[in-house]
Amino acid sequence: MSRSTLLKAIVGVAIILGGIFVIMKDEPAAPTGDINSIEPLPEQDSQDR
């Protein structure tokens, strides 16, 4: 194999392994509050422009 092909293979493997590491390391935060309750937004003052 030529040096450029070998370098491309090493970089490709490093990118794939880095992506797998990030996915495995990622820990999503637990949602807070009741996700089933829907509350209306507070009314906003109308502003004249």
Summary of the structure (lengths in Angstrom):
residues: 49
radius of gyration: 24.8
end to end distance: 68.9
largest distance: 71.1
contacts: 50
relative contact order: 0.07
helix: 47%
strand: 0%
